[in-house]
């Protein structure tokens, strides 16, 4: 069932597309395999994200449940994440390239992490449209992962993601349900300022 068709306890303060409210990061998954064709649709959405000089610095490294890379990718996550990621259908590492081509020159990219963040959101929203959920993590072995994944020079792992079919609330044990309730957000007034930051207090 598509998450957009489900009632949500979350409410936006302004009129926005419901996909933004439907996106959250569950930890209870059904164990259903994610077809590669479904994953490619999510990555296709990310492909159209904006980037400085159209450098497209994102790199998606992925393992599908049960394939030759699954255990390796799962083993790079911290133990607390391994427990729930074991029920997902794909594990990804989202990597940014810190260099971009400007004319005929390779130059450092000021915005490579920012640009990959845009691709990340497109990827997650497309997952929701397809009836899946993507859960981002920085809980992975930051020392081993670049070596195991053979990261080229000037590349950086921005986050790991697990994608799977969310376990329906009715199928969760009673004690687990509160942990799987989507959280809220701070009001816009907490982080939106007309003009510059106010003067620092004396």
N, C-alpha and C positions, 0 to 999 in steps of 0.2 A: 504493500500500500504506500502511495506517495505521501511523505511527511507533510506536504502542503495541504493535504485534505484532512489532516487531523486537527482537532481543537488544541490550542496551546494556552498554557497559563500565562505566557508572556504577552505583554501589550506594548506596542510602540506609542510614544507620545505624539508622533506626527504621522501623517498618512504616507506610508512607504509600501513597497512590494512585500508581500508576506514571506518571501523566500529569505529575507534578511533576519526575520524573527525566528523562522523555522531552523536556521542554522545554529547548531550547538554541538558539543563534543561529548557524546555518550561514552560509557565504558562497558556497557552490556551488549554483546553482539551474539548473533545466532549461530555463528560458525559456517554460514553459507559461503560458498566459493564465489568470488567475483570474476565473471568472465572478462577476459582480456579486452574484448570489444567494448565492454561497458567502461573499463578504465580508460581506454583510448579516447572515448567521448569526453571524459572529464579533462584529460590532458589537452584535447583539442580546444576546449573552452579556454584553458590557460594560455594556449598558443596565441590568442588574439588580445592578450593583455598589452597595455602600453608600456614602453620602456624608452629610456634616453637614447637618442640617435637610432631608435629601432634596433638596439643591440641584442634584445631578447636573451638576457643573461641566464635564464632559468635552465636547469638540467634536472630531469626526473629520472631517478634510479628506482626501479621497482622490482618487487618479488611477489608473485601470486601464491596463494595458499597451496602448499604441497609441491611447489616446483623446486628446482635445484638450488635456488638462492634463498628460499624461505627461512631455513634454520639459521643461515648466516646473518640475514637481516634481523631476524627476531633476537638473535644472540647479542646484537649491538645495543639493544635497548636495556635500560635499567630494569632490574627484576620486578619492581612494582608495575611497570608498564607491560612487561612480558606476560604477566598473568592475564590481563584483559585483552591484549592484542592477539593472543592465541585464538580468540574467537572471531577475528576479522578475516577478510578475504584478500587483502593486499597490504603490503608494507612498502612505503616509499621514503626515500631521502631526497629532499628538495635542496638543490645545490645552486649557488650563484657563481657566475664567472666575473671576477673583479676587473677584467680588462674589456674594453670595447674598441671597435674599429671606428676611427673618425677619419674619413678620407682614406689615405693609404697607411695611416699610422695606428698602432695599438696604444691606447692610453688608459690610465686608471679610470674606472667608472665610479663617480661619486655616489650614484644612486642604485648600484646593483642590488643591494639588499632590499631597498624600497621597491624596485621593479619586480623582484621575485615575490615580494609580499602581495603585489597586485595579482600576479599569476596564481598565488596560493588561494586568494579569495575566490577568483574565478573558478578554480578547480573545485573548491568546497561547495560553492553555490550550484555548480553543475551536478555535483554528486547528489545534492538534495533534490534537484529536478528529476533525477533518475531513480529516486527512491532509496538512496544510500546515505550514509553519513561518513564524513572524514574527520578524524580527530588528530589535531596537530600536537607535537611533543618536542620539547628540548631535552627530555630525559633519555639520553643515549650516551654511550661512551665517547666523549669528545676527543679522547686520545687515540683510541683504536679505530674508530669509524673512518677517519680520512685515509688511514693506511689500508684497511680492509677493502674499502670502496675504491681504492687507487685514485684518489683525487689528484687531478693535474695541478700544477703550480697556479697560484692566483685564484683558486676555487675555494669556496667555503660552504660547509653544510649549514643551511639556515634552519632547518627543522626536519623532523621525521613525521610521517603521517601514516595512520592506519585507516583503512576504508572497509566498511562492512555493513551488513544489514542489522539495524538496531533491533534489540529484543523488545517486543511490545510490553508496555507497562503491566498489562494483565498477566503476563507470563513471568514476571519478576517476583522473587520472594518479598514478602511484606517489608522485611527489614532493609532490603536493598533499594526500595522505591524512592525514599527521600534523596539518596545519593545520585539517582538518575534524573532528578527533576532539573530542567534547564534553569540556569541562574539568570538574574536580571542584569541591568546595566545602570551605571550612574546617570543622572539627568544631564542633558546637554549643557545646562548652566554651569556644571562643574568644570567643563573643559573648553568652553567656547567664549571667546573674548572679542568684543567689538574694538578694533584698534590694537595697539601694542599691549604688552603686559603692564599692569599698573606699576607705579613707582614702588621700589622696595621700601619697606618700613624702615624708618630711621632707628 
